[in-house]
Amino acid sequence: MPWIPRGMRNGIVTTRYPRHPDGYGPGFRGSVAVARDVADDVNLEPATQACPTGAIKVLEGRPDLDRGRCILCGRCTELYPQVFRFQSDFETSVIARRALVVPPDNEDRESLERARQELGGRVKSLRRSVHIRHVDAGSDGSEEWEIAALLSPVYDVQRLGVFFTASPKHADLLLVTGAGSAGMLGPLRETYDVMPVPKVVIAVGADAISGGLIGEGYATRGGIGRTLPVDVHVPGSPPSPFGILHGILVAVGLLPPADGGRSGRDAPDAGRTGNGPVIPNVRHHEAAP
Ligand code: SF4
């Protein structure tokens, strides 16, 4: 039984996130950061043409990158390393779809805060534990591997009171992957309709947010946003298990979204009841840059 000495040698492998910081190494492709100061003589058009998902736009010489479309292919970072670079963050989930566009638009701050407060008020009754129904709406299968990893001994989401359920009638959160294939839109909507209130929808991955590499066509709807009201967007292709876990904790109001501000339950109008969080002793992190 070689696993006994191996287990004793390895000790406890289960992460202590979010009570303690954790994450991936420096080479991990978490998201693409965009430099704000771009010299006037730099022509970024080749980057927009090289991006396979149309995630990059150049307005008046200034690049905007939509993380909801980015599949982390690395073409832009190879072409313009001085403008685009990978960073190893994973706390990249946001509430409002437009918050995935970087650099952020400061004029949106008030409406982003309102969205946070609305979600925080809605989920205040989700105490002690949450149950998740996952629906594959046309995924390539990569997100499913990462979601399955959440149940492994390393991430062990059940330690946080997070459980997966087969029945949407028992579910608080709806975790959706895939580009929104035409054949799955009806079952997806039916799943959402029979969930009890409050129900929260999390779009996992660039496919679910925007259609990703497939985009919109005769067989897909370019994501699930036109079929369901999405509450939390988890970018990535696929997002990492830590990234998905961050999205779940943002959805129940226990961690702030990547665009900053407070967690939903800490928002002033969130109707905090003083009954304590779903997950005890959650450490609130600084928002990802
Ligand atoms: S890394 Fe993202 S933004 Fe850059 S080219 Fe690839 S898909 Fe486009």
Boltz pocket constraint, residues with backbone or C-beta under 6 A from the ligand:
constraints:
  - pocket:
      binder: B
      contacts: [[A, 32], [A, 47], [A, 50], [A, 51], [A, 52], [A, 53], [A, 54], [A, 55], [A, 56], [A, 65], [A, 66], [A, 69], [A, 70], [A, 71], [A, 72], [A, 73], [A, 74], [A, 75], [A, 76], [A, 77], [A, 84]]
      max_distance: 6.0
